[in-house]
């Protein structure tokens, strides 16, 4: 059985997100292990696409730390998709499993350290990446040495993990294999993405802006003061009593000389605005909890006037979150990542202690109904 261990080195921008056309990879190192030989191969641009595809396609087992990342780049650069039946081994997920699913996103360096293996080299990161020098500006011989080391220690980690699965963690191996079967499915989901109507999303956000403004006007009229409703401190002062400082310009005389001679001279003065308590805060360990978080506000026992304010504050917060996270937030994310008309959420296996798949950047599993309606079929 041929085992192929491989790793890419690419740009630091946007964490080398494969769906951003402005990111790139510039080096691929592959280690091929068969029954009678071991080969260590380096590939640089212009790629030998035919040779690379031949090597990857011949593998019975593909090994990579955070393997989904490397498989996605192999697909973008070479059109490579593992054929059905190809086994996969991601040491990152193995470490997550060995930690009782508590070590989120295990990294290669600490994984090797934990297993008593040769360390990951930090020279490239400390010398170049940490100083803002991107990967294509690093001398290729240094980058190649770094990537070869990553491939070698990834292979060592794989061998160590297999011994662990054959020993004390034998009961977890079937679960590990099951998740490795999920890995190409999650990659396919990320690759296809979600077609999202940015224009309609931004149009709806304008309607939400208008609703938020109306609520703020109602709140300001109710308290007879212009409050910054994005400030938790100011909301707390209004509800629980407190002071809000505002600056005002006050006349202190006139200019006697210069271009502004005869004009009124002003000075900025701070004025405290004191508000009386409208609702009793929750008692937590004998102390007042002046939090304005949603669960706290819903647990208060306000009078009719305070309840009206709290209801408006909660409604405004809901609209703000919907607007900032989704209606404006998703189009902003698409622009930042240069994704065009598609969202490409990440689906992560090494996050939730329950073992379920989690999604991030953005969260593709918890898009609210209004956002789901903006996800369109590409086949209509």
Protein Blocks (a to p, Z undefined) as FASTA:
>chain_A
ZZddddddddfehhipaklmkbccfbdcdddddfkbccdddddddddfklmmmmmmmpmb
dcdehkllmmmmmmmmnopacdehiacddfklmmmmmnoopaghiafklmmmmnopacdd
fklmmmmmmnopafklpcfklmmmmmmmmmmmmmmmmmmmmmmmmmmmmmmmmmmmmmmm
mmmmmmmmmmnopaddfklmmmmmmmmmmmmmmmmmmmmmmnopacdfkbmklmmmmmno
paddddddddebdcfedjkgoiacddddddddddddfbdcddeehiacfbfbfklmmmpc
cdfklmmmmmmmmmmmmmmmmmmmmmmmmmmmmmmnonojaccddddfblbfnlpacdeh
iafklccfklmmmpccfkZZ
